[in-house]
Amino acid sequence: MTFTKEANQIFERAINDYHVFDDVDTPLKNPYQKDSIQYSLYKKCWIDTVQWHYEDIIRDPHIDPIEALQLKRRIDRSNQDRTDLVEEIDSWFRQHYSEVVPQADARLNTESPAWAIDRLSILALKIYHMQEQVNRTDAEPEHIAKCKAKLDVLLEQQKDLSLAIDQLLEDIEAGRKYMKVYRQMKMYNDPATNPILYNQK
């Protein structure tokens, strides 16, 4: 089984598990062994799924402003958790390929494996929710047809991105490409680098 085939299965499981209750306050119950890559992939997609629904809720035009602010804070924390987890997954890859010696003409990729996997997780969510639209019985046929066309594109994207990630991992393992990871170094969450925060001291 390829890496992305397993990853896509894990993402699908996380999304389906979330929708059993379909509640952003549902606690995470990760079925995989802690410290395994499967555990990290499931947790990654769970965070993405909860945040997807945060983003739906906050767009309610009738939302109470105080509730909206509280939700914005939750989205901020979720974004940081997501970034931290992507970096954790990249650390796993660096360790996994730590004994590979890059070839003399090895090339650098535009993004690390984990950031590509981040996009694959989001893609799984888009597919799930576009399929929901296709399955609606209360929508006009035109809406269903538009969503079906979009779903076909998303499924093609998933296939292409999965292949590209697997090829990248093959290239890293063979030494044809090498990993170089830059931490995100987000400034607005850090009280030492966000002027709104450090000027309040």
C-alpha positions as CSV (number, residue, x, y, z in Angstrom):
1,M,0.0,0.0,0.0
2,T,1.3,3.4,-0.9
3,F,1.7,6.1,1.8
4,T,-1.1,8.3,0.4
5,K,-3.5,5.4,0.0
6,E,-3.2,4.7,3.7
7,A,-3.3,8.5,4.5
8,N,-6.5,8.9,2.4
9,Q,-8.1,6.0,4.3
10,I,-7.1,7.5,7.6
11,F,-8.5,10.9,6.5
12,E,-11.7,9.4,5.5
13,R,-12.0,7.6,8.8
14,A,-11.4,10.7,10.8
15,I,-14.0,12.7,8.8
16,N,-16.6,9.9,9.1
17,D,-15.9,9.6,12.8
18,Y,-16.4,13.3,13.3
19,H,-19.7,13.3,11.5
20,V,-21.1,10.6,13.8
21,F,-21.9,13.5,16.2
22,D,-21.1,16.4,13.9
23,D,-20.3,18.7,16.8
24,V,-17.2,20.9,17.1
25,D,-17.0,20.1,20.8
26,T,-16.7,16.3,20.3
27,P,-13.5,15.1,22.0
28,L,-10.9,13.5,19.8
29,K,-10.6,9.7,20.3
30,N,-7.7,8.7,18.2
31,P,-7.9,5.0,17.3
32,Y,-4.2,4.7,16.4
33,Q,-1.1,4.1,18.5
34,K,0.3,7.2,19.9
35,D,3.6,8.4,18.4
36,S,2.8,6.6,15.1
37,I,2.5,8.4,11.8
38,Q,-1.1,7.1,11.6
39,Y,-1.9,8.8,14.9
40,S,-0.6,12.1,13.6
41,L,-2.4,11.8,10.3
42,Y,-5.7,11.0,12.0
43,K,-5.2,13.9,14.5
44,K,-4.3,16.2,11.6
45,C,-7.5,15.5,9.7
46,W,-9.6,15.7,12.9
47,I,-8.2,19.3,13.5
48,D,-9.0,20.2,9.9
49,T,-12.5,18.8,10.1
50,V,-13.3,20.7,13.3
51,Q,-11.9,23.9,11.8
52,W,-14.0,23.4,8.6
53,H,-17.1,23.5,10.8
54,Y,-15.8,26.5,12.8
55,E,-15.5,28.3,9.5
56,D,-19.1,27.4,8.6
57,I,-20.5,28.5,12.0
58,I,-18.7,31.9,12.0
59,R,-20.2,32.8,8.6
60,D,-23.7,32.8,10.1
61,P,-24.9,36.4,9.5
62,H,-26.9,36.2,12.7
63,I,-24.2,35.0,15.0
64,D,-23.8,36.9,18.3
65,P,-20.7,39.1,18.1
66,I,-19.4,37.9,21.4
67,E,-19.8,34.3,20.3
68,A,-18.1,35.2,17.0
69,L,-15.1,36.6,18.8
70,Q,-14.8,33.5,21.0
71,L,-15.0,31.3,17.9
72,K,-12.3,33.4,16.2
73,R,-10.1,32.7,19.1
74,R,-10.8,29.0,18.7
75,I,-10.0,29.2,15.0
76,D,-6.7,30.9,15.8
77,R,-5.8,28.1,18.3
78,S,-6.8,25.5,15.7
79,N,-4.6,27.1,13.1
80,Q,-1.6,27.0,15.4
81,D,-2.4,23.4,16.3
82,R,-2.6,22.5,12.6
83,T,0.8,24.2,11.9
84,D,2.4,22.5,14.8
85,L,1.2,19.1,13.7
86,V,2.4,19.6,10.1
87,E,5.8,20.4,11.5
88,E,5.6,17.2,13.7
89,I,4.8,15.1,10.6
90,D,7.7,16.6,8.7
91,S,9.9,15.7,11.7
92,W,8.7,12.1,11.3
93,F,9.7,12.2,7.7
94,R,13.1,13.6,8.4
95,Q,13.8,10.9,10.9
96,H,12.4,8.2,8.6
97,Y,14.8,9.3,5.8
98,S,17.6,10.3,8.1
99,E,20.0,7.6,6.7
100,V,19.4,8.4,3.0
101,V,22.4,10.1,1.4
102,P,21.2,12.6,-1.3
103,Q,22.8,12.2,-4.7
104,A,25.2,14.8,-5.8
105,D,22.6,16.3,-8.2
106,A,19.7,15.9,-5.8
107,R,17.1,18.7,-6.0
108,L,15.0,20.5,-3.5
109,N,11.2,20.3,-3.7
110,T,9.0,23.4,-3.5
111,E,7.3,22.1,-0.3
112,S,7.9,19.6,2.3
113,P,6.0,16.3,2.3
114,A,3.9,17.3,5.3
115,W,2.7,20.5,3.7
116,A,1.6,18.5,0.7
117,I,-0.2,16.1,3.0
118,D,-1.8,19.1,4.6
119,R,-3.4,19.8,1.2
120,L,-4.4,16.2,0.8
121,S,-6.3,16.3,4.2
122,I,-8.1,19.4,3.2
123,L,-8.9,17.8,-0.2
124,A,-10.5,14.9,1.6
125,L,-12.8,17.3,3.4
126,K,-13.8,19.1,0.2
127,I,-14.7,15.8,-1.3
128,Y,-16.8,14.7,1.7
129,H,-18.7,17.9,1.8
130,M,-19.1,18.2,-2.0
131,Q,-20.5,14.7,-2.0
132,E,-23.0,15.9,0.6
133,Q,-24.2,18.5,-1.8
134,V,-24.5,16.0,-4.6
135,N,-26.6,13.8,-2.3
136,R,-29.1,16.5,-1.3
137,T,-32.7,15.9,-2.0
138,D,-33.8,19.4,-1.3
139,A,-31.7,21.2,-3.9
140,E,-32.4,22.1,-7.5
141,P,-31.0,19.8,-10.3
142,E,-28.8,22.6,-11.5
143,H,-27.2,22.8,-8.1
144,I,-26.7,19.1,-8.0
145,A,-25.1,19.1,-11.5
146,K,-22.7,21.9,-10.6
147,C,-21.6,20.2,-7.4
148,K,-21.2,16.9,-9.3
149,A,-18.9,18.6,-11.8
150,K,-16.9,20.1,-8.9
151,L,-16.7,16.7,-7.2
152,D,-15.3,15.1,-10.3
153,V,-12.5,17.7,-10.4
154,L,-11.8,17.2,-6.7
155,L,-11.5,13.5,-7.1
156,E,-9.1,14.0,-10.0
157,Q,-7.1,16.4,-7.8
158,Q,-6.9,13.8,-5.1
159,K,-5.7,11.2,-7.5
160,D,-3.0,13.6,-8.9
161,L,-1.9,15.0,-5.6
162,S,-1.6,11.5,-4.1
163,L,0.5,10.4,-7.0
164,A,2.7,13.5,-6.7
165,I,3.3,12.9,-3.0
166,D,4.1,9.3,-3.5
167,Q,6.6,10.2,-6.2
168,L,8.2,12.8,-4.0
169,L,8.6,10.3,-1.2
170,E,10.1,7.8,-3.7
171,D,12.6,10.5,-4.9
172,I,13.6,11.4,-1.3
173,E,14.1,7.7,-0.5
174,A,16.2,7.2,-3.6
175,G,18.2,10.4,-2.9
176,R,17.0,12.2,-6.0
177,K,15.4,14.9,-3.8
178,Y,16.2,16.1,-0.3
179,M,14.1,17.5,2.5
180,K,14.7,21.0,3.9
181,V,12.2,22.2,6.4
182,Y,11.6,25.8,7.4
183,R,9.5,26.3,10.6
184,Q,6.6,28.6,10.0
185,M,7.7,31.1,12.6
186,K,4.2,32.8,12.8
187,M,4.5,36.1,14.5
188,Y,0.9,37.1,15.4
189,N,0.5,34.3,18.0
190,D,3.7,35.2,19.7
191,P,3.5,37.9,22.4
192,A,7.1,38.7,21.8
193,T,6.7,39.5,18.1
194,N,3.1,40.8,17.8
195,P,3.3,44.6,18.6
196,I,-0.4,44.7,19.7
197,L,0.6,42.2,22.4
198,Y,4.0,43.3,23.5
199,N,3.0,47.0,23.6
200,Q,0.4,46.1,26.3
201,K,3.1,45.1,28.8
